[in-house]
Amino acid sequence: MSVIEKVKTGIPGFDDLLFGGIPKRNIVLLSGGPGTGKSIFGQQYLYYGLQQGEPGVLVALEEHPVQVRRNMAHFGWDIKKYEDSGQFAIVDAFTGGIGEAAKREKYVVTSIDDVGELIDVVKTAIKDVKAERVVIDSVSTLYMSKPAVARSVMMQLKRVLSGLGATSILVSQVSVTERGFGGPGVEHAADGIVRLDLDEVNGELVRSLIVWKMRGTKHDMKRRPFDITDKGIVVYSDRVIKLRGTMYSGE
Ligand SMILES: Nc1ncnc2c1ncn2[C@@H]1O[C@H](COP(=O)(O)OP(=O)(O)OP(=O)(O)O)[C@@H](O)[C@H]1O
């Protein structure tokens, strides 16, 4: 039996849940409601890779690249030096190329309705920086207005990302009450699903996550609490959280 190579996320506590990390070339759907920490998780995964000498690409569909750099700097993740040295790239799929700041971006997607264009730009960025890690934030934006094409978009992305050897996290936005992870088309196509949650317990918001699926490895099956600190996400892999009265607890 061949041993599957794992990619460490570097998020404290999280790799324990995957017995080492994400199997190489997997496409992982990172799903959760608003403010659950999806963007931070993705950025932390990329920054850890950079520190290990693994180049990365962040496809920004929800935020201006300038804002992304600012948010990352807030956690002490200085990506500028990696951008300058050609080990990291942000694909701007947010501005549509409009505005002064957008003119300074190297990788710009002018229309996100044209998935072909997006894929071409992403491909170029991955090849240029030799990316081993890719984050798309968020993939939902690509099919929000046309759910029927979700699976096809996902399959196209999967072929390109996996084909170029990258291990990818695709952020999937779901509403607070939604039980799923972004729709059947994407859930089945993804190699892995990680769900982040924010729930009110005794008048306080509590963060937790669960690994729902991960092809190529055994994984933890329990809901684990996590925190967002000034240094990013910390998962408490030895603690279990039971949410009362949610769709998960079966109460
Ligand atoms: N320095 C920090 N310390 C603690 N918590 C923080 C810090 N910075 C941000 N947060 C928390 O992270 C949340 C935002 O996380 P993030 O942007 O990753 O969410 P998201 O899941 O991508 O949300 P959305 O889908 O709405 O964009 C904030 O609402 C806040 O609760």
The ligand as a MOL file (V3000), in Angstrom:
LIG
                    3D

  0  0  0     0  0            999 V3000
M  V30 BEGIN CTAB
M  V30 COUNTS 31 33 0 0 0
M  V30 BEGIN ATOM
M  V30 1 N -7.6790 39.4140 15.9230 0
M  V30 2 C -8.7950 38.7130 16.0920 0
M  V30 3 N -9.0120 38.0930 17.2610 0
M  V30 4 C -10.1210 37.3690 17.4510 0
M  V30 5 N -11.0840 37.2190 16.5520 0
M  V30 6 C -10.9310 37.8250 15.3740 0
M  V30 7 C -9.7900 38.5950 15.0810 0
M  V30 8 N -9.9280 39.0710 13.8340 0
M  V30 9 C -11.1020 38.5990 13.3700 0
M  V30 10 N -11.7100 37.8460 14.2850 0
M  V30 11 C -12.9990 37.1390 14.1480 0
M  V30 12 O -13.0380 36.5700 12.8540 0
M  V30 13 C -14.2720 36.8580 12.2280 0
M  V30 14 C -14.0900 36.9890 10.7410 0
M  V30 15 O -13.5140 35.8160 10.2520 0
M  V30 16 P -13.5260 35.5070 8.6840 0
M  V30 17 O -13.4310 36.7530 7.8970 0
M  V30 18 O -12.5130 34.4470 8.4500 0
M  V30 19 O -14.9880 34.9090 8.5350 0
M  V30 20 P -15.6560 34.2130 7.2930 0
M  V30 21 O -16.1290 32.8870 7.7450 0
M  V30 22 O -14.7440 34.2650 6.1130 0
M  V30 23 O -16.9300 35.1550 7.0930 0
M  V30 24 P -17.7370 35.6710 5.8120 0
M  V30 25 O -18.2620 34.4580 5.1160 0
M  V30 26 O -18.8010 36.4870 6.4460 0
M  V30 27 O -16.7420 36.4520 5.0160 0
M  V30 28 C -14.7130 38.1430 12.8520 0
M  V30 29 O -16.1400 38.2540 12.8140 0
M  V30 30 C -14.1940 38.0620 14.2760 0
M  V30 31 O -15.1370 37.3840 15.0920 0
M  V30 END ATOM
M  V30 BEGIN BOND
M  V30 1 1 1 2
M  V30 2 1 2 3
M  V30 3 2 2 7
M  V30 4 2 3 4
M  V30 5 1 4 5
M  V30 6 2 5 6
M  V30 7 1 6 7
M  V30 8 1 6 10
M  V30 9 1 7 8
M  V30 10 2 8 9
M  V30 11 1 9 10
M  V30 12 1 10 11
M  V30 13 1 11 12
M  V30 14 1 11 30
M  V30 15 1 12 13
M  V30 16 1 13 14
M  V30 17 1 13 28
M  V30 18 1 14 15
M  V30 19 1 15 16
M  V30 20 2 16 17
M  V30 21 1 16 18
M  V30 22 1 16 19
M  V30 23 1 19 20
M  V30 24 2 20 21
M  V30 25 1 20 22
M  V30 26 1 20 23
M  V30 27 1 23 24
M  V30 28 2 24 25
M  V30 29 1 24 26
M  V30 30 1 24 27
M  V30 31 1 28 29
M  V30 32 1 28 30
M  V30 33 1 30 31
M  V30 END BOND
M  V30 END CTAB
M  END
